[in-house]
Amino acid sequence: MTNKVLDRVRDLLPAIRERAVAAEEQRRVPDATIAELTEAGVFRMLQPSRFGGAEESPVAFYEVIRSIATACPSSAWVASVLGAHPWQLALFTDQAQQDVWAENPDTLVSSSYAPTGKLKPVEGGYEMSGRWSFSSGCDHAQWVFLGALVPSEQGMDYFTVLVPRTDYRIEDVWNVSGLSGTGSNDIVIEKAFVPTHRTYSATDQANLIGPGQERNTAPLYRISFGSVFSNTITAPIIGAAQGAYEAHIARQQERVRLSYGGQKVSEDPFAHVRIARAASEIDAAILQTDRNMTEQLRYAEAGEPIPFESRLRARRDQVRGTERALEAIDLLFKNSGGHSIRRPNPIERHWRDAHAGSVHAINDVERALAMFGKGAMGLEVTDRML
């Protein structure tokens, strides 16, 4: 199937690559990049068609994100996170969707899902306060998804809450060694009112249901949040490894063409082995991601429930995809020798960015693998990111 957005994005890659250093220096993705990706349709790929979205497959979306990451992992990270949020917003109430998209379907939503805020029940909704970190691309968004806890009969429930820019402030705290262009700053709220229709319960999320499904009937909106969002984080990391691979191969081919004293650069068979291993790890990461998301869509299209085993496997392969990408980029980094530590250099930048992305909470490898192992043994597994 032709990925039209990918075709448009490929034409943008040279300019995005040229802005990669500026993104690091400014600690945010340049406005020009966001404007170009918006025009290309990246942020509408997972958006409902009734708001002008394409309702594309996540497989196509991740392919676009990986392509962007070959040029600038920070830009891809922001595009991936902001581009996945229309999918989740489609699960909220119709009124919440209208609040965001009625006047401008290109309005973007950032996020910080850790439940570091609290909701106090009040008439018509909740009073919300707190501080949230790591809201990637928040400077480009007019709304934000935030995690919060609310009292319930069972003790505390977890909600995702939709909040407009007028109710929060952004604090510039983003000074980091990797993914420095993502502008992942803090969100601060002091006693903002949140109407009930802008909240979404983790219980509904875990059961793959949401009020938005009444209007947004495409199979896309009946697959697992844990699978969609976790691969949203891993896709830029795999793309960073792809970009490093492309840069490494281009440089090695150039070196082969050089000659010293009439003799070509000597060939190192061990270097060739590292290249093969890196390429294989990248391919495996992509193939497993594509297989798992295609499978979930197939169940949804057939109107069948998605087996829990499929959701467990998607999380298993997602964290392994991150690990595979890191192994590949580490091999390439070592294979490049001293050249790999020079700036500006896409290999060292992608190495830093990939490792920075790997510390995201969704990449807790042991947790995800333990869940799969428990499920394989027939033990109960409960986790809101499944």
C-alpha positions in Angstrom: 0.0 0.0 0.0 1.3 3.4 -0.9 2.1 5.7 2.0 1.4 9.1 0.6 2.5 11.0 3.7 5.8 9.1 3.6 6.4 10.3 0.0 5.8 13.9 1.1 8.0 13.6 4.2 10.9 12.2 2.2 11.0 15.4 0.3 11.3 17.3 3.6 14.2 15.3 5.0 17.1 17.4 3.7 15.7 20.5 5.3 14.9 18.7 8.5 18.4 17.3 8.6 19.9 20.8 8.1 17.8 22.0 11.1 18.9 19.2 13.4 21.7 21.3 15.0 19.4 24.2 15.4 16.9 22.0 17.1 19.5 21.0 19.7 20.7 24.5 20.2 17.2 25.9 20.6 16.1 22.9 22.7 12.9 22.6 20.7 11.8 21.6 17.2 11.9 24.6 14.8 8.6 26.0 13.9 9.4 25.5 10.2 9.6 21.7 10.8 6.3 21.6 12.6 4.7 23.6 9.8 6.1 21.3 7.1 5.0 18.1 8.9 1.6 19.6 9.4 1.3 20.4 5.8 2.5 16.9 4.9 -0.3 15.4 6.9 1.8 13.7 9.6 -0.4 14.9 12.5 -3.6 13.8 10.8 -2.6 10.2 10.1 -4.3 8.8 13.1 -7.0 11.5 13.4 -10.7 10.7 12.8 -11.9 11.3 9.3 -14.8 13.5 10.4 -12.2 16.0 11.5 -10.2 15.7 8.3 -8.0 12.9 9.5 -6.7 10.0 7.4 -7.5 7.2 9.9 -4.3 5.5 8.7 -2.8 2.3 10.1 -0.2 2.8 12.9 2.1 0.7 10.7 2.1 3.5 8.1 2.4 6.2 10.9 5.5 4.5 12.5 7.1 4.2 9.0 6.8 8.0 8.6 8.2 8.6 12.1 11.2 6.3 11.5 11.9 8.2 8.3 11.9 11.6 10.1 14.2 10.1 12.7 16.8 9.3 10.1 17.2 13.0 9.7 16.5 14.3 13.2 15.5 12.0 16.1 14.2 15.0 18.2 11.9 16.1 15.4 10.7 12.5 15.0 10.1 12.1 18.7 7.9 15.2 18.8 6.1 14.2 15.6 5.5 10.8 17.0 4.1 11.9 20.3 2.0 14.8 19.0 0.9 12.6 16.1 -0.3 9.8 18.3 -2.5 12.0 20.5 -5.3 12.5 17.9 -5.8 8.7 18.2 -6.3 8.9 21.9 -8.4 12.0 21.7 -10.7 10.1 19.4 -11.5 7.9 22.4 -12.7 10.8 24.5 -16.2 12.2 24.5 -17.4 13.9 21.3 -17.6 17.2 23.3 -13.9 16.9 24.2 -13.0 16.3 20.5 -15.1 19.3 19.5 -13.4 21.4 22.1 -10.0 20.8 20.5 -10.8 20.4 16.8 -14.0 22.3 16.0 -12.3 25.5 15.1 -9.0 24.1 13.9 -8.5 20.4 13.1 -4.7 21.0 13.0 -4.6 21.9 16.8 -2.0 19.8 18.6 -2.0 18.1 22.0 1.1 17.3 24.0 1.2 15.0 27.1 2.7 14.0 30.4 1.0 10.8 31.5 2.6 10.2 34.9 -0.1 10.7 37.5 1.7 13.5 39.4 -1.4 15.6 39.7 -4.6 15.2 41.7 -8.2 15.7 40.9 -10.6 17.0 43.6 -14.3 16.3 42.7 -16.3 19.5 42.4 -19.7 20.2 40.8 -19.6 19.4 37.1 -16.1 18.0 37.2 -12.8 18.3 39.1 -10.4 20.8 40.4 -6.9 20.0 39.2 -3.4 20.9 40.5 0.1 19.6 40.0 3.3 19.6 38.1 4.1 17.3 35.2 7.5 16.7 33.5 8.7 15.6 30.1 5.8 17.1 28.0 7.5 16.8 24.6 6.7 19.4 22.0 4.5 21.3 24.4 5.5 24.7 22.9 3.7 23.7 19.7 0.5 22.5 21.4 -2.6 24.3 22.6 -3.8 21.4 24.8 -2.2 18.8 26.9 -3.1 15.2 28.2 -2.1 14.9 31.8 -2.2 11.9 34.2 -3.9 12.4 37.5 -5.3 10.4 40.4 -8.9 10.7 41.7 -10.5 9.2 44.8 -12.6 6.1 44.1 -14.4 3.3 46.0 -11.3 1.2 45.4 -8.9 3.9 46.7 -7.5 5.9 43.8 -8.3 5.7 40.1 -6.0 6.9 37.2 -7.4 9.4 34.7 -6.0 11.0 31.6 -7.2 14.6 31.6 -7.5 17.1 28.7 -6.5 20.6 29.6 -6.4 23.8 27.4 -3.3 26.0 27.2 -5.1 28.8 29.1 -5.2 26.7 32.2 -1.5 25.8 32.5 1.9 27.3 32.2 5.1 25.8 30.7 8.3 26.0 32.7 11.5 25.8 30.6 13.6 23.2 32.3 14.8 21.1 29.3 18.6 20.9 29.5 19.7 17.4 28.6 22.3 15.4 26.7 20.0 13.6 24.3 16.8 14.4 22.5 17.6 17.9 23.5 15.5 19.3 20.6 12.2 17.9 21.9 11.5 20.8 24.3 10.1 18.4 26.9 9.4 21.0 29.5 7.3 21.0 32.7 3.5 21.7 32.9 2.2 23.5 36.0 -1.4 23.8 37.0 -2.8 25.5 40.1 -6.5 24.8 40.8 -7.9 24.6 37.2 -11.4 23.4 36.6 -11.7 20.3 34.5 -15.2 19.3 33.2 -16.1 15.7 33.4 -16.2 15.3 29.6 -12.5 16.0 29.4 -11.5 13.0 31.5 -10.8 9.4 30.4 -10.5 6.5 32.9 -7.7 4.0 32.9 -10.3 1.3 33.4 -12.0 2.1 30.1 -8.5 2.3 28.5 -7.6 -1.2 29.7 -10.9 -2.6 28.4 -10.2 -1.0 25.0 -13.4 1.1 25.2 -14.1 4.9 25.1 -17.1 7.1 24.6 -15.5 8.4 21.3 -16.0 5.0 19.7 -19.7 5.8 19.3 -18.8 8.4 16.6 -15.4 7.1 15.5 -16.2 3.7 14.3 -13.1 2.8 12.4 -11.2 -0.4 13.6 -8.2 1.9 14.3 -10.0 3.1 17.5 -10.5 -0.4 18.9 -6.9 -1.5 19.3 -4.8 -1.3 22.4 -3.5 2.0 23.8 -0.6 0.2 25.4 0.5 -1.0 22.0 -0.1 2.2 20.1 1.6 4.5 22.6 4.5 2.3 23.5 5.5 1.9 19.8 5.0 5.7 19.4 8.1 6.0 21.7 10.1 3.2 20.2 9.6 4.2 16.5 11.9 7.3 16.7 14.5 5.2 18.5 14.5 2.6 15.7 14.6 5.5 13.2 17.6 7.0 14.9 19.4 3.7 14.5 18.4 3.6 10.8 19.8 7.2 10.4 23.0 6.2 12.1 23.3 3.1 9.8 22.7 5.2 6.7 25.3 7.8 7.8 27.8 5.0 8.7 27.4 3.2 5.4 27.8 6.4 3.4 31.0 7.3 5.2 32.5 3.8 4.9 31.7 3.7 1.2 33.5 7.0 0.8 36.5 5.7 2.7 36.7 2.7 0.4 36.9 5.1 -2.5 39.9 6.9 -0.9 43.4 5.7 -1.5 46.6 6.2 0.4 49.8 5.8 -1.6 47.9 4.2 -4.4 46.4 1.6 -2.1 42.7 1.5 -1.1 41.8 1.5 2.6 42.3 -2.0 4.0 39.1 -3.9 4.5 38.2 -5.1 8.0 36.0 -8.2 8.0 35.1 -7.6 11.7 33.7 -4.2 10.7 31.6 -5.9 8.1 30.2 -8.3 10.7 29.2 -5.4 12.9 27.4 -3.8 10.0 25.5 -7.0 9.3 24.5 -7.4 12.9 23.3 -3.8 13.1 21.2 -4.1 10.0 19.6 -7.3 11.2 18.7 -5.8 14.6 17.0 -2.9 12.9 15.1 -5.1 10.5 13.9 -7.4 13.3 12.7 -4.4 15.4 10.6 -3.1 12.4 9.2 -6.5 11.4 8.0 -7.3 14.9 6.3 -4.0 15.3 4.6 -4.2 12.0 3.5 -7.8 12.6 1.9 -7.0 16.0 0.1 -3.8 14.9 -1.2 -5.4 11.7 -2.5 -8.4 13.7 -4.4 -6.1 16.2 -6.0 -4.2 13.3 -7.0 -7.5 11.7 -8.9 -8.5 14.8 -10.5 -5.1 15.1 -11.5 -5.1 11.4 -13.2 -8.5 12.0 -15.1 -7.2 15.0 -13.3 -9.6 17.2 -11.7 -8.9 20.6 -8.0 -8.5 20.6 -6.5 -11.5 22.5 -4.6 -10.5 25.6 -1.7 -12.6 24.4 -1.4 -10.2 21.4 -1.2 -7.2 23.7 1.4 -8.8 25.8 3.5 -9.7 22.8 3.2 -6.2 21.4 4.7 -4.8 24.6 7.4 -7.5 24.7 8.5 -6.8 21.2 8.3 -3.0 21.7 10.9 -3.0 24.5 12.9 -5.5 22.6 12.7 -3.2 19.6 14.2 -0.4 21.7 16.9 -2.8 22.8 17.6 -4.0 19.3 17.9 -0.4 18.1 20.4 0.4 20.9 22.5 -2.6 20.1 22.6 -1.6 16.4 23.6 2.0 17.1 26.2 0.9 19.7 27.8 -1.4 17.1 27.8 1.4 14.5 29.2 3.9 17.1 32.1 1.6 17.8 32.6 0.8 14.1 33.0 4.5 13.4 36.0 4.8 15.7 37.1 8.3 16.7 35.0 9.8 14.0 31.9 8.9 16.0 32.6 11.4 18.8 33.1 14.5 16.6 30.4 17.1 16.5 28.4 17.8 14.5 28.0 14.2 13.4 24.8 12.4 12.9 26.2 9.2 14.4 27.0 10.7 17.7 23.8 12.7 17.8 21.7 9.7 17.0 23.6 7.6 19.6 22.8 10.2 22.3 19.2 10.6 21.2 18.5 6.8 21.0 20.0 6.3 24.5 18.0 9.2 25.8 14.8 7.8 24.4 15.5 4.4 26.0 15.1 5.8 29.5 11.4 6.7 28.9 9.2 4.8 31.4 7.6 2.8 28.6 11.0 1.2 27.9 11.2 -0.5 31.3 12.4 -3.7 29.7 12.2 -6.0 32.7 8.7 -4.9 33.6 7.4 -5.6 30.1 9.2 -8.9 29.7 8.1 -10.0 33.2 4.5 -9.3 32.1 4.8 -11.5 29.0 6.5 -14.3 31.1 3.6 -14.2 33.6 1.0 -14.3 30.9 2.8 -17.2 29.2 2.6 -19.2 32.5 -1.1 -18.5 32.9 -0.7 -16.0 35.7 -2.8 -12.9 36.0 -1.3 -9.7 34.5 -2.6 -6.2 35.2 -1.0 -3.1 33.9 -2.5 0.1 32.6 0.0 0.2 29.7 -1.3 -2.9 28.1 
